[in-house]
Amino acid sequence: TFYVFLIPCHYLTHTAMIFATAIWATYIHDSMDWNIDPIMGSKYHTVHHTHYIYNYGQIFTFCDRIWGTLRVPVGKTGVLKGEKKVKLLPAAKGLFGSGRGGKAKL
């Protein structure tokens, strides 16, 4: 939290931002199948944790679309048991290329 000294803000604003970040972190890690485009929902974030080279965005999907690292999950991505894998739509070419995740094993 050293940035508080670099970018001054009111104590209550800082507390509200920390509270909102905690809610956000819970939302993207709760393994629910929710997505509200262009917001980086839990389905997108699950792909980030299962494939590691896609969906780097923190809150929005804009930068992933631009850099070609956005992969859209299809179907359920929540708690999967056994050999089930997260299904993804093919990678779209981004504004600056196909991104790091051009041909990953699915």
Sequence and secondary structure as in RCSB ss.txt:
>XXXX:A:sequence
TFYVFLIPCHYLTHTAMIFATAIWATYIHDSMDWNIDPIMGSKYHTVHHTHYIYNYGQIFTFCDRIWGTLRVPVG
KTGVLKGEKKVKLLPAAKGLFGSGRGGKAKL
>XXXX:A:secstr
 THHHHS   HHHHHHHHHHHHHHHHHHTS     BTTB  HHHHHHHHHHSSS   SSBSHHHHHHT    EES
  SS  TT   EE     BTTBS TTTT   
